[in-house]
Amino acid sequence: MFDSVRDDLRATLDEIRAAGLHKPERVIDTPQSATVNVSAGGRPGEVLNFCANNYLGLADHPEVIAAAHAALDRWGYGMASVRFICGTQEVHKELEARLSAFLGQEDTILYSSCFDANGGVFETLLGAEDAVISDALNHASIIDGIRLSKARRFRYANRDMADLERQLKEAGEGGARRKLIVTDGVFSMDGYVAPLNEICDLADRYDAMVMVDDSHAVGFVGPGGRGTPELHGVMDRVDIITGTLGKALGGASGGYVAARAEIVALLRQRSRPYLFSNTLAPVIAAASLKVLDLLESAGDLRERLTGNTALFRRRMTEEGFDVLPGDHAIAPVMIGGASRAGRMAELLLERGVYVIGFSYPVVPQGQARIRVQLSAAHSTEDVNRAVDAFVAARAELDA
């Protein structure tokens, strides 16, 4: 049977390569950092890393590593169980309490990833008589999570408040019992920030709850790094926050839902990814607690990240590149064609700058880009070197 399937799969893979959409996986033989060793053409070399979610540079922070080592001795390697059987340790409860306090929510529940967190919310909270109103550019995990629920689905154009209001009216006129607005706090392919204050105003007007996936914000967005709700002054108006421990908060893995107490209590009883997935490894939980300690005095890291972001965006614009507007550390450099974006990324790697070209289906057709991600771990020299590499790579590509 598989012989015929194999031929079909090979044909599909050939089509992906021919369209310039193939996504190779390069091997890094060093810890994650601002500079890494990447195998390129079989030859490992040191390159500047501008494509990690390591926004605050904590992935290889010595205090985080030390906390992880200590946790292995204290708590062991893994739990070999789900939470409600024998998979809950003090370190998990402590992390949940710390995240709740940091994010200004009543309770928090840990998941093995934010993808799982988003996959476990909608089916648990919403039934066929309810409605979910989702931003058109929301992360794939939100889209997949919504598909698992029986709720009616409404979609509004990205950050378009007039369209959101239309969808809320339609949901209400359709007799929806519960209405849940869901949005990314920061849209990962564009670096755009959701207008949460306006979203919360509409939620109040139309009696809806608000859910935010703040994976690309918590740790460094907002005066205290508490994310987009803090940035917009709506921490007490957002009902559900989902996020990850795998980006600014140390870069490992794991996710969470921080929300109203009753919501978290129901998730503990009925959320399938929580009930049927192994507990977050205790070493990650303990290291994440150290990250939260570091965030209390991370103002200098956030300032450095802001400065690096502003420098890169300004210089790239001066050099004539099309960088999507904004001030987030995600700085998409628009290329257009998938093949051109892939080739540009290859030329940049040859010049010692590691970035990735994003194309369909990750982004819409014809909107291929190189998503540059700045880090507090980058120096001013690193940022300038990256811009110079873009200029040189473009010159070779256009030659």
Buried (B, 14 or more C-beta within 10 A) or exposed (E): EEEEEEEEEEEEEEEEEEEBBBEEEEEBEEEBBBBBBBEBEEEBBEBBBBBBBBBBBBBBBEEBBEBBEBBEEEBEEEBEEBBEEEBBBEBBEBBBEBBBEBBBBEBBBBBBBBBBBBBBBBBBBBEEEBBBBBBEBBBEBBBEBBEBBEBBBBBBBBBBBEBBBBBBEBBBEEEBEBBBBBBBBBBBBBBBBBBBBBBBBBBEEBEBBBBBBBBBBBBBBBEBBBBBBBBBEBBEBBBBBBBBBBBBBBBBBBBBBBBBEEBBBBBBEEBBBBBEBEBBBBBBBBBBBBBBBBBEEBEEBBEBBBBBBEBBBEBBEEEEBEBBEBEBBBBBBBBEBBBBBBBBBBBBBBBBBBBBBBBBEBBEEEBBBBBBBBBBBBEEEBBEBBBBBBBBBBEEEEE
